[in-house]
Amino acid sequence: MGSLEIFRINENGAGWVSLENATTSEKLDLELAILTKAEMKMLCFVCHKEIAKGNVCVNHKNNKGAIYFE
């Protein structure tokens, strides 16, 4: 079973946070993006190149990707 994480950047630093630990505002942003069918792309966390769904960056296989809404 998988888990859902968001990437948080704030005055305390940056890092992955489980959805259970996300703020109400972060959860609302995610819900609104899904409800409005915002386009999602998976980008490599290191080089920011687009990654095809279900794949990993060939240059940075050991790094997590990140979903960006546009």
N, CA, C and O atoms as CSV, one atom per row, in Angstrom:
chain,resi,resn,atom,element,x,y,z
A,1,MET,N,N,0.841,-1.174,0.000
A,1,MET,CA,C,0.000,0.000,0.000
A,1,MET,C,C,0.886,1.237,0.000
A,1,MET,O,O,1.860,1.300,0.750
A,2,GLY,N,N,0.560,2.219,-0.829
A,2,GLY,CA,C,1.358,3.431,-0.942
A,2,GLY,C,C,0.937,4.483,0.059
A,2,GLY,O,O,-0.025,4.313,0.808
A,3,SER,N,N,1.673,5.561,0.053
A,3,SER,CA,C,1.336,6.684,0.921
A,3,SER,C,C,1.385,7.960,0.093
A,3,SER,O,O,2.017,8.006,-0.962
A,4,LEU,N,N,0.723,8.976,0.573
A,4,LEU,CA,C,0.689,10.257,-0.115
A,4,LEU,C,C,1.452,11.270,0.715
A,4,LEU,O,O,1.194,11.430,1.908
A,5,GLU,N,N,2.397,11.954,0.079
A,5,GLU,CA,C,3.178,12.981,0.745
A,5,GLU,C,C,3.133,14.262,-0.064
A,5,GLU,O,O,2.945,14.241,-1.281
A,6,ILE,N,N,3.307,15.365,0.622
A,6,ILE,CA,C,3.421,16.653,-0.045
A,6,ILE,C,C,4.796,17.217,0.282
A,6,ILE,O,O,5.412,16.842,1.279
A,7,PHE,N,N,5.264,18.113,-0.560
A,7,PHE,CA,C,6.546,18.752,-0.299
A,7,PHE,C,C,6.272,20.137,0.245
A,7,PHE,O,O,5.658,20.967,-0.425
A,8,ARG,N,N,6.728,20.384,1.456
A,8,ARG,CA,C,6.465,21.655,2.135
A,8,ARG,C,C,7.743,22.501,2.150
A,8,ARG,O,O,8.826,22.013,2.472
A,9,ILE,N,N,7.587,23.782,1.791
A,9,ILE,CA,C,8.673,24.754,1.899
A,9,ILE,C,C,8.145,25.905,2.744
A,9,ILE,O,O,7.141,26.529,2.400
A,10,ASN,N,N,8.826,26.183,3.851
A,10,ASN,CA,C,8.420,27.301,4.699
A,10,ASN,C,C,9.639,27.860,5.429
A,10,ASN,O,O,10.772,27.485,5.126
A,11,GLU,N,N,9.409,28.756,6.394
A,11,GLU,CA,C,10.517,29.402,7.111
A,11,GLU,C,C,11.338,28.421,7.934
A,11,GLU,O,O,12.449,28.747,8.352
A,12,ASN,N,N,10.812,27.224,8.173
A,12,ASN,CA,C,11.536,26.208,8.943
A,12,ASN,C,C,12.365,25.281,8.073
A,12,ASN,O,O,13.072,24.415,8.589
A,13,GLY,N,N,12.287,25.451,6.760
A,13,GLY,CA,C,13.038,24.598,5.842
A,13,GLY,C,C,12.124,23.967,4.813
A,13,GLY,O,O,11.041,24.478,4.527
A,14,ALA,N,N,12.567,22.855,4.262
A,14,ALA,CA,C,11.810,22.167,3.217
A,14,ALA,C,C,11.934,20.660,3.414
A,14,ALA,O,O,12.946,20.164,3.910
A,15,GLY,N,N,10.895,19.950,3.021
A,15,GLY,CA,C,10.946,18.499,3.113
A,15,GLY,C,C,9.592,17.850,2.879
A,15,GLY,O,O,8.560,18.518,2.814
A,16,TRP,N,N,9.626,16.546,2.757
A,16,TRP,CA,C,8.410,15.760,2.522
A,16,TRP,C,C,7.640,15.604,3.823
A,16,TRP,O,O,8.223,15.376,4.883
A,17,VAL,N,N,6.308,15.732,3.725
A,17,VAL,CA,C,5.420,15.623,4.884
A,17,VAL,C,C,4.269,14.687,4.501
A,17,VAL,O,O,3.686,14.827,3.426
A,18,SER,N,N,3.945,13.740,5.374
A,18,SER,CA,C,2.824,12.840,5.082
A,18,SER,C,C,1.523,13.645,5.066
A,18,SER,O,O,1.426,14.689,5.712
A,19,LEU,N,N,0.550,13.169,4.346
A,19,LEU,CA,C,-0.731,13.866,4.265
A,19,LEU,C,C,-1.372,13.988,5.644
A,19,LEU,O,O,-2.079,14.956,5.923
A,20,GLU,N,N,-1.126,13.013,6.496
A,20,GLU,CA,C,-1.667,13.069,7.860
A,20,GLU,C,C,-1.135,14.281,8.630
A,20,GLU,O,O,-1.825,14.810,9.502
A,21,ASN,N,N,0.080,14.722,8.315
A,21,ASN,CA,C,0.704,15.845,9.014
A,21,ASN,C,C,0.589,17.165,8.252
A,21,ASN,O,O,1.137,18.181,8.680
A,22,ALA,N,N,-0.123,17.151,7.126
A,22,ALA,CA,C,-0.302,18.375,6.345
A,22,ALA,C,C,-1.251,19.323,7.061
A,22,ALA,O,O,-2.143,18.896,7.793
A,23,THR,N,N,-1.045,20.620,6.837
A,23,THR,CA,C,-1.930,21.611,7.441
A,23,THR,C,C,-3.277,21.605,6.710
A,23,THR,O,O,-3.399,21.056,5.615
A,24,THR,N,N,-4.264,22.212,7.323
A,24,THR,CA,C,-5.586,22.329,6.696
A,24,THR,C,C,-5.470,23.070,5.373
A,24,THR,O,O,-6.114,22.691,4.395
A,25,SER,N,N,-4.668,24.111,5.330
A,25,SER,CA,C,-4.471,24.893,4.113
A,25,SER,C,C,-3.847,24.044,2.996
A,25,SER,O,O,-4.260,24.136,1.840
A,26,GLU,N,N,-2.868,23.232,3.341
A,26,GLU,CA,C,-2.221,22.371,2.342
A,26,GLU,C,C,-3.198,21.330,1.800
A,26,GLU,O,O,-3.209,21.044,0.603
A,27,LYS,N,N,-4.014,20.768,2.683
A,27,LYS,CA,C,-5.016,19.790,2.250
A,27,LYS,C,C,-6.057,20.443,1.342
A,27,LYS,O,O,-6.484,19.847,0.354
A,28,LEU,N,N,-6.464,21.672,1.680
A,28,LEU,CA,C,-7.431,22.395,0.858
A,28,LEU,C,C,-6.846,22.696,-0.517
A,28,LEU,O,O,-7.535,22.540,-1.525
A,29,ASP,N,N,-5.582,23.127,-0.576
A,29,ASP,CA,C,-4.929,23.383,-1.867
A,29,ASP,C,C,-4.928,22.131,-2.730
A,29,ASP,O,O,-5.204,22.199,-3.928
A,30,LEU,N,N,-4.620,20.999,-2.133
A,30,LEU,CA,C,-4.595,19.735,-2.861
A,30,LEU,C,C,-5.996,19.359,-3.338
A,30,LEU,O,O,-6.176,18.949,-4.484
A,31,GLU,N,N,-6.982,19.499,-2.458
A,31,GLU,CA,C,-8.360,19.166,-2.826
A,31,GLU,C,C,-8.866,20.051,-3.962
A,31,GLU,O,O,-9.488,19.555,-4.901
A,32,LEU,N,N,-8.606,21.352,-3.886
A,32,LEU,CA,C,-9.052,22.266,-4.946
A,32,LEU,C,C,-8.380,21.949,-6.281
A,32,LEU,O,O,-9.019,22.010,-7.331
A,33,ALA,N,N,-7.113,21.616,-6.240
A,33,ALA,CA,C,-6.407,21.267,-7.475
A,33,ALA,C,C,-7.007,20.017,-8.107
A,33,ALA,O,O,-7.137,19.941,-9.328
A,34,ILE,N,N,-7.372,19.045,-7.289
A,34,ILE,CA,C,-7.976,17.812,-7.810
A,34,ILE,C,C,-9.381,18.086,-8.343
A,34,ILE,O,O,-9.741,17.614,-9.421
A,35,LEU,N,N,-10.174,18.849,-7.586
A,35,LEU,CA,C,-11.547,19.150,-7.996
A,35,LEU,C,C,-11.616,19.960,-9.288
A,35,LEU,O,O,-12.531,19.777,-10.091
A,36,THR,N,N,-10.649,20.856,-9.488
A,36,THR,CA,C,-10.650,21.674,-10.703
A,36,THR,C,C,-9.877,21.006,-11.831
A,36,THR,O,O,-9.668,21.591,-12.893
A,37,LYS,N,N,-9.456,19.764,-11.579
A,37,LYS,CA,C,-8.739,18.954,-12.571
A,37,LYS,C,C,-7.503,19.678,-13.085
A,37,LYS,O,O,-7.239,19.712,-14.287
A,38,ALA,N,N,-6.761,20.250,-12.164
A,38,ALA,CA,C,-5.515,20.930,-12.528
A,38,ALA,C,C,-4.566,19.928,-13.174
A,38,ALA,O,O,-4.489,18.768,-12.769
A,39,GLU,N,N,-3.861,20.393,-14.168
A,39,GLU,CA,C,-2.894,19.530,-14.832
A,39,GLU,C,C,-1.777,19.193,-13.859
A,39,GLU,O,O,-1.255,20.072,-13.173
A,40,MET,N,N,-1.411,17.914,-13.803
A,40,MET,CA,C,-0.354,17.485,-12.905
A,40,MET,C,C,0.797,16.924,-13.713
A,40,MET,O,O,0.596,16.241,-14.717
A,41,LYS,N,N,1.994,17.217,-13.271
A,41,LYS,CA,C,3.190,16.678,-13.890
A,41,LYS,C,C,4.095,16.137,-12.801
A,41,LYS,O,O,4.191,16.708,-11.714
A,42,MET,N,N,4.750,15.041,-13.098
A,42,MET,CA,C,5.751,14.502,-12.183
A,42,MET,C,C,7.099,15.000,-12.687
A,42,MET,O,O,7.467,14.749,-13.835
A,43,LEU,N,N,7.839,15.708,-11.827
A,43,LEU,CA,C,9.147,16.231,-12.177
A,43,LEU,C,C,10.191,15.646,-11.244
A,43,LEU,O,O,9.921,15.375,-10.074
A,44,CYS,N,N,11.382,15.457,-11.780
A,44,CYS,CA,C,12.491,14.994,-10.951
A,44,CYS,C,C,12.783,16.044,-9.893
A,44,CYS,O,O,12.853,17.236,-10.192
A,45,PHE,N,N,12.951,15.604,-8.677
A,45,PHE,CA,C,13.222,16.503,-7.559
A,45,PHE,C,C,14.582,17.186,-7.712
A,45,PHE,O,O,14.786,18.280,-7.185
A,46,VAL,N,N,15.504,16.558,-8.423
A,46,VAL,CA,C,16.863,17.089,-8.554
A,46,VAL,C,C,17.005,17.980,-9.789
A,46,VAL,O,O,17.422,19.133,-9.678
A,47,CYS,N,N,16.660,17.449,-10.966
A,47,CYS,CA,C,16.908,18.194,-12.203
A,47,CYS,C,C,15.656,18.848,-12.783
A,47,CYS,O,O,15.754,19.594,-13.757
A,48,HIS,N,N,14.496,18.587,-12.212
A,48,HIS,CA,C,13.214,19.182,-12.605
A,48,HIS,C,C,12.774,18.829,-14.024
A,48,HIS,O,O,11.965,19.546,-14.613
A,49,LYS,N,N,13.296,17.734,-14.580
A,49,LYS,CA,C,12.831,17.267,-15.886
A,49,LYS,C,C,11.570,16.434,-15.683
A,49,LYS,O,O,11.428,15.739,-14.677
A,50,GLU,N,N,10.658,16.512,-16.648
A,50,GLU,CA,C,9.400,15.781,-16.534
A,50,GLU,C,C,9.649,14.279,-16.601
A,50,GLU,O,O,10.472,13.806,-17.385
A,51,ILE,N,N,8.929,13.544,-15.771
A,51,ILE,CA,C,9.039,12.090,-15.705
A,51,ILE,C,C,7.710,11.503,-16.153
A,51,ILE,O,O,6.652,11.928,-15.688
A,52,ALA,N,N,7.759,10.532,-17.050
A,52,ALA,CA,C,6.533,9.872,-17.499
A,52,ALA,C,C,5.874,9.161,-16.323
A,52,ALA,O,O,6.561,8.663,-15.431
A,53,LYS,N,N,4.541,9.113,-16.321
A,53,LYS,CA,C,3.792,8.511,-15.221
A,53,LYS,C,C,4.279,7.084,-14.955
A,53,LYS,O,O,4.419,6.277,-15.874
A,54,GLY,N,N,4.529,6.800,-13.697
A,54,GLY,CA,C,4.937,5.460,-13.297
A,54,GLY,C,C,6.420,5.177,-13.450
A,54,GLY,O,O,6.863,4.058,-13.193
A,55,ASN,N,N,7.197,6.172,-13.865
A,55,ASN,CA,C,8.628,5.977,-14.071
A,55,ASN,C,C,9.430,6.809,-13.091
A,55,ASN,O,O,8.868,7.509,-12.248
A,56,VAL,N,N,10.747,6.730,-13.205
A,56,VAL,CA,C,11.654,7.544,-12.401
A,56,VAL,C,C,12.618,8.257,-13.338
A,56,VAL,O,O,12.767,7.862,-14.494
A,57,CYS,N,N,13.264,9.290,-12.855
A,57,CYS,CA,C,14.275,9.996,-13.630
A,57,CYS,C,C,15.454,9.044,-13.839
A,57,CYS,O,O,15.960,8.467,-12.876
A,58,VAL,N,N,15.890,8.877,-15.078
A,58,VAL,CA,C,16.979,7.939,-15.351
A,58,VAL,C,C,18.295,8.399,-14.742
A,58,VAL,O,O,19.168,7.577,-14.463
A,59,ASN,N,N,18.449,9.702,-14.532
A,59,ASN,CA,C,19.688,10.221,-13.962
A,59,ASN,C,C,19.689,10.250,-12.434
A,59,ASN,O,O,20.750,10.308,-11.813
A,60,HIS,N,N,18.508,10.211,-11.833
A,60,HIS,CA,C,18.402,10.342,-10.375
A,60,HIS,C,C,17.416,9.315,-9.825
A,60,HIS,O,O,16.423,9.681,-9.197
A,61,LYS,N,N,17.684,8.046,-10.057
A,61,LYS,CA,C,16.757,6.968,-9.701
A,61,LYS,C,C,16.487,6.846,-8.209
A,61,LYS,O,O,15.447,6.315,-7.819
A,62,ASN,N,N,17.382,7.318,-7.377
A,62,ASN,CA,C,17.218,7.164,-5.935
A,62,ASN,C,C,16.536,8.348,-5.272
A,62,ASN,O,O,16.460,8.399,-4.045
A,63,ASN,N,N,16.038,9.304,-6.052
A,63,ASN,CA,C,15.373,10.489,-5.519
A,63,ASN,C,C,13.880,10.425,-5.802
A,63,ASN,O,O,13.461,9.932,-6.849
A,64,LYS,N,N,13.087,10.921,-4.875
A,64,LYS,CA,C,11.640,10.977,-5.083
A,64,LYS,C,C,11.314,12.051,-6.100
A,64,LYS,O,O,12.055,13.024,-6.244
A,65,GLY,N,N,10.207,11.878,-6.807
A,65,GLY,CA,C,9.713,12.920,-7.689
A,65,GLY,C,C,8.780,13.817,-6.923
A,65,GLY,O,O,8.552,13.624,-5.729
A,66,ALA,N,N,8.246,14.791,-7.606
A,66,ALA,CA,C,7.300,15.707,-6.968
A,66,ALA,C,C,6.211,16.047,-7.971
A,66,ALA,O,O,6.495,16.237,-9.154
A,67,ILE,N,N,4.978,16.124,-7.515
A,67,ILE,CA,C,3.876,16.478,-8.402
A,67,ILE,C,C,3.677,17.982,-8.334
A,67,ILE,O,O,3.577,18.557,-7.250
A,68,TYR,N,N,3.619,18.608,-9.485
A,68,TYR,CA,C,3.387,20.043,-9.560
A,68,TYR,C,C,2.059,20.282,-10.255
A,68,TYR,O,O,1.760,19.640,-11.262
A,69,PHE,N,N,1.273,21.187,-9.733
A,69,PHE,CA,C,0.026,21.569,-10.372
A,69,PHE,C,C,0.270,22.820,-11.203
A,69,PHE,O,O,0.941,23.751,-10.756
A,70,GLU,N,N,-0.276,22.837,-12.407
A,70,GLU,CA,C,-0.141,24.024,-13.254
A,70,GLU,C,C,-1.487,24.529,-13.673
A,70,GLU,O,O,-1.577,25.524,-14.392
